[in-house]
Amino acid sequence: MAREHIIYCDESISNGKYFSNFYGGVLVRSCDLAIVKNSIENKKKDLNIAGEVKWSKTSSGSYLDKYIELMDTFFDLVEKNLVKVRIMFTHNIHIPTKLTVEQQQEEYFLLYYQFLKHAFGIQHSNPTQNMVKIRIYLDVLPVKKSDFIEYLHNINNSLELYKYNIEIDKNQIDEVDSKKHSILQCLDVVLGSMQFRLNDLHKAKPEGARFRAKRTVAKEKLYKHISERIRKIYPNFNIGASTSNRGDLRNIWNDPYRHWLFIPRNHKVDLSKGKNYSIKK
């Protein structure tokens, strides 16, 4: 029986103040899936979290404490490399050029394709000659499901996957209800926290108010805790830049947590549309 990698995918805002097109993924090997799911779901039960965990639900008080504890459980699994997290985004200063009308219309498809093909370094995940299958679970799609599945399945045509005996199983690409998948819920929180901080939403105040809303303060506290957990793995981690492979492309697979600032091959730079980020706190 072929081994499997299961990838849970989600996306956040497509048009942010400074950073846009946020895509996130969590990869779990089939041999680790039961322990990962049980760890997260049991923690939710212990914390008496009955509903869906979402970044947008973050609030002050007991719910913030519960979300922090749940993130600790999740990042314990990340530290052990039982789950791999990848976050991809674009910086608004990089403006694509030479795009055809078709490419502009298919931006969502193109970016998701790049994310799944490259972000996890899956071509480096199979040191054996045995087949490895890729199963993909997607949060609810804003496009026609059948067209999107067909598009993603074309990743199999790449030489990297064929050479290393890795295959995305077309019959195992599907939309799922995040309410039923605790791993996807944790991804939503991490992805949401990154776009929140990179787009300076932690500074937002209600119109006419002198102080930030309690929910904004709570979200910043949750982001900071997530940031601390990432920096426990990678000291001086910069959330606004691509994570270094440290001279070895295999680390794109080996690393438990990575960010990818996607820069189009053909682009121009407009510094008025962004900030030069080096966020290490």
C-alpha positions as CSV (number, residue, x, y, z in Angstrom):
1,M,0.0,0.0,0.0
2,A,1.3,3.4,-1.0
3,R,2.3,5.9,1.7
4,E,0.3,9.1,1.8
5,H,0.9,12.8,2.6
6,I,-2.3,14.6,3.5
7,I,-2.3,18.4,2.8
8,Y,-4.9,20.6,4.3
9,C,-5.2,24.0,2.5
10,D,-6.8,27.3,3.3
11,E,-6.5,30.9,2.0
12,S,-7.0,34.3,3.6
13,I,-7.4,37.8,2.2
14,S,-6.5,38.3,-1.5
15,N,-6.0,42.1,-1.2
16,G,-4.3,43.5,2.0
17,K,-2.9,46.9,2.8
18,Y,0.7,45.7,2.3
19,F,0.6,42.0,1.7
20,S,-2.0,39.9,-0.2
21,N,-2.9,36.5,-1.6
22,F,-2.4,34.5,1.6
23,Y,-2.3,30.7,1.2
24,G,-1.7,28.2,3.9
25,G,-1.1,24.5,4.2
26,V,-0.6,21.8,6.8
27,L,1.0,18.5,5.7
28,V,0.6,15.4,7.8
29,R,2.1,12.0,6.9
30,S,-0.5,9.2,6.9
31,C,1.4,7.4,9.6
32,D,1.1,10.4,11.9
33,L,-2.5,11.4,11.1
34,A,-4.2,9.6,14.0
35,I,-1.9,11.1,16.7
36,V,-2.2,14.6,15.2
37,K,-6.0,14.6,14.9
38,N,-6.4,13.0,18.4
39,S,-4.0,15.5,20.0
40,I,-5.9,18.5,18.7
41,E,-9.4,17.2,19.1
42,N,-8.7,16.0,22.7
43,K,-7.3,19.4,23.6
44,K,-10.4,21.0,22.2
45,K,-12.5,18.8,24.4
46,D,-10.4,19.5,27.5
47,L,-10.8,23.2,26.8
48,N,-14.5,22.8,26.3
49,I,-14.4,24.2,22.8
50,A,-17.4,22.8,21.1
51,G,-17.6,25.0,18.0
52,E,-15.3,25.7,15.1
53,V,-12.0,27.4,16.0
54,K,-11.4,30.4,13.7
55,W,-9.0,33.4,13.8
56,S,-12.0,35.7,13.3
57,K,-13.5,34.4,16.6
58,T,-10.5,35.4,18.7
59,S,-11.7,37.5,21.6
60,S,-10.5,38.6,25.0
61,G,-11.0,36.7,28.2
62,S,-11.3,32.9,28.5
63,Y,-11.5,32.4,24.8
64,L,-8.1,34.0,24.2
65,D,-6.6,31.7,26.9
66,K,-8.2,28.7,25.3
67,Y,-6.9,29.6,21.8
68,I,-3.4,30.1,23.2
69,E,-3.5,26.6,24.8
70,L,-4.7,25.1,21.6
71,M,-2.0,26.7,19.7
72,D,0.6,25.3,22.1
73,T,-0.7,21.8,21.4
74,F,-0.5,22.5,17.7
75,F,3.0,23.9,17.8
76,D,4.1,21.1,20.0
77,L,3.2,18.9,17.0
78,V,5.1,21.3,14.7
79,E,8.2,21.2,16.9
80,K,8.1,17.4,16.7
81,N,7.8,17.7,12.9
82,L,4.6,15.6,13.0
83,V,2.9,18.4,11.0
84,K,4.5,20.8,8.5
85,V,3.1,24.3,8.1
86,R,3.6,26.5,5.0
87,I,2.4,30.1,4.6
88,M,2.6,31.8,1.2
89,F,1.8,35.5,0.4
90,T,2.7,38.3,-2.0
91,H,4.0,41.8,-1.2
92,N,2.0,44.6,-2.9
93,I,5.2,46.3,-4.1
94,H,5.8,43.4,-6.6
95,I,3.4,44.1,-9.5
96,P,3.2,41.3,-12.0
97,T,3.9,42.2,-15.6
98,K,3.5,40.4,-19.0
99,L,0.4,38.6,-17.8
100,T,-2.0,37.5,-20.4
101,V,-5.7,38.1,-19.9
102,E,-6.2,34.4,-19.2
103,Q,-3.5,34.5,-16.6
104,Q,-5.1,37.5,-14.9
105,Q,-8.4,35.7,-14.8
106,E,-6.8,32.5,-13.4
107,E,-4.7,34.2,-10.7
108,Y,-6.3,32.1,-8.0
109,F,-5.6,28.8,-9.9
110,L,-2.0,29.9,-10.7
111,L,-1.1,30.8,-7.2
112,Y,-2.6,27.7,-5.6
113,Y,-0.8,25.6,-8.2
114,Q,2.5,27.2,-7.3
115,F,1.9,26.9,-3.6
116,L,1.1,23.1,-3.7
117,K,3.9,22.4,-6.2
118,H,6.7,24.1,-4.4
119,A,5.9,25.2,-0.8
120,F,6.4,21.8,0.8
121,G,9.3,20.6,-1.3
122,I,7.4,17.3,-1.8
123,Q,9.8,16.2,-4.4
124,H,12.3,15.7,-1.6
125,S,9.9,13.7,0.6
126,N,10.5,10.3,-0.9
127,P,14.0,8.8,-0.6
128,T,12.6,5.3,-1.5
129,Q,11.4,3.9,-4.8
130,N,8.0,3.2,-3.3
131,M,5.0,5.3,-4.5
132,V,3.9,8.2,-2.3
133,K,0.4,9.5,-2.9
134,I,-0.7,13.1,-2.1
135,R,-4.2,13.7,-0.7
136,I,-5.4,17.3,-0.7
137,Y,-8.2,18.7,1.5
138,L,-9.3,22.2,0.5
139,D,-11.5,24.6,2.4
140,V,-14.6,25.8,0.5
141,L,-13.5,27.0,-2.9
142,P,-14.6,30.3,-4.6
143,V,-14.3,28.6,-8.0
144,K,-15.9,25.6,-9.7
145,K,-14.6,22.5,-7.9
146,S,-14.2,20.2,-10.9
147,D,-12.2,22.8,-12.9
148,F,-9.9,23.4,-9.9
149,I,-9.3,19.7,-9.2
150,E,-8.4,19.2,-12.9
151,Y,-6.0,22.1,-12.7
152,L,-4.2,20.9,-9.6
153,H,-4.0,17.4,-10.9
154,N,-1.7,18.8,-13.7
155,I,1.0,19.1,-11.1
156,N,1.6,15.4,-11.7
157,N,3.0,16.3,-15.1
158,S,6.0,18.0,-13.5
159,L,9.3,16.1,-13.8
160,E,10.1,16.5,-10.1
161,L,7.1,14.4,-8.9
162,Y,7.4,11.8,-11.7
163,K,11.1,11.3,-11.0
164,Y,10.6,10.7,-7.3
165,N,7.6,8.5,-7.7
166,I,5.1,10.9,-6.1
167,E,1.6,11.3,-7.3
168,I,-1.3,13.6,-6.5
169,D,-4.4,11.4,-6.4
170,K,-7.1,13.1,-8.4
171,N,-9.8,11.1,-6.6
172,Q,-8.4,12.4,-3.3
173,I,-8.6,16.1,-4.0
174,D,-11.7,17.5,-2.3
175,E,-13.5,20.4,-0.6
176,V,-14.1,19.8,3.1
177,D,-16.1,21.5,5.8
178,S,-13.6,23.1,8.2
179,K,-16.0,22.5,11.0
180,K,-15.2,18.8,10.8
181,H,-11.4,19.2,10.5
182,S,-9.6,20.4,13.6
183,I,-6.2,20.5,11.7
184,L,-7.7,23.0,9.2
185,Q,-9.1,25.1,12.1
186,C,-5.6,25.4,13.6
187,L,-4.3,26.4,10.1
188,D,-7.0,29.1,9.9
189,V,-5.7,30.7,13.2
190,V,-2.0,30.7,12.1
191,L,-2.8,32.0,8.6
192,G,-5.1,34.7,10.0
193,S,-2.5,35.8,12.6
194,M,0.1,36.3,9.9
195,Q,-2.0,38.4,7.6
196,F,-3.2,40.4,10.6
197,R,0.3,41.3,11.7
198,L,1.8,41.8,8.2
199,N,-1.0,44.2,7.2
200,D,-0.6,46.2,10.5
201,L,-4.2,45.3,11.6
202,H,-2.9,45.2,15.2
203,K,-2.8,49.0,15.0
204,A,-6.4,49.4,13.9
205,K,-8.8,51.6,15.9
206,P,-12.5,52.0,15.5
207,E,-13.4,55.2,13.7
208,G,-13.2,58.1,16.1
209,A,-11.9,56.0,19.0
210,R,-8.7,56.7,20.9
211,F,-8.0,53.1,21.8
212,R,-8.0,49.8,20.0
213,A,-10.9,47.4,20.3
214,K,-10.6,44.6,22.8
215,R,-10.8,42.0,20.0
216,T,-7.9,43.7,18.2
217,V,-5.8,43.6,21.4
218,A,-6.7,39.9,21.9
219,K,-5.7,39.1,18.4
220,E,-2.4,40.8,18.9
221,K,-1.7,38.7,22.0
222,L,-2.6,35.5,20.2
223,Y,-0.3,36.5,17.3
224,K,2.6,37.2,19.7
225,H,2.2,33.8,21.3
226,I,2.2,32.1,17.9
227,S,5.3,34.2,17.0
228,E,7.0,33.1,20.2
229,R,6.4,29.4,19.3
230,I,7.8,29.9,15.8
231,R,10.9,31.6,17.2
232,K,11.4,28.8,19.6
233,I,12.0,26.7,16.5
234,Y,13.7,29.4,14.4
235,P,15.3,32.3,16.4
236,N,15.0,35.7,14.7
237,F,12.4,34.3,12.3
238,N,11.2,37.1,9.9
239,I,7.5,36.5,9.1
240,G,7.6,39.0,6.1
241,A,10.3,37.1,4.1
242,S,10.9,33.7,2.6
243,T,12.4,31.3,5.0
244,S,16.0,30.4,4.0
245,N,16.8,26.9,2.8
246,R,20.3,27.4,4.3
247,G,22.0,26.2,1.2
248,D,20.1,22.9,1.0
249,L,16.9,22.6,-1.1
250,R,15.9,19.5,0.9
251,N,15.2,21.8,3.9
252,I,12.1,23.1,2.0
253,W,10.8,19.6,2.9
254,N,12.6,19.0,6.1
255,D,11.7,22.1,7.9
256,P,8.5,21.9,10.1
257,Y,7.5,25.6,9.5
258,R,8.3,27.9,6.6
259,H,7.1,31.1,5.0
260,W,7.3,31.9,1.3
261,L,7.1,35.5,-0.1
262,F,6.0,34.7,-3.6
263,I,7.6,37.1,-6.2
264,P,6.4,36.8,-9.8
265,R,9.1,36.1,-12.2
266,N,8.2,39.1,-14.3
267,H,7.4,42.1,-12.1
268,K,8.0,45.7,-11.5
269,V,8.5,47.4,-8.1
270,D,6.3,50.1,-6.7
271,L,7.5,51.0,-3.2
272,S,4.5,53.2,-2.6
273,K,2.3,50.1,-2.3
274,G,4.1,48.5,0.6
275,K,6.5,48.6,3.5
276,N,9.9,47.1,3.9
277,Y,9.2,44.5,6.5
278,S,11.6,42.8,8.8
279,I,9.3,41.6,11.6
280,K,11.2,39.7,14.3
281,K,8.9,40.2,17.2
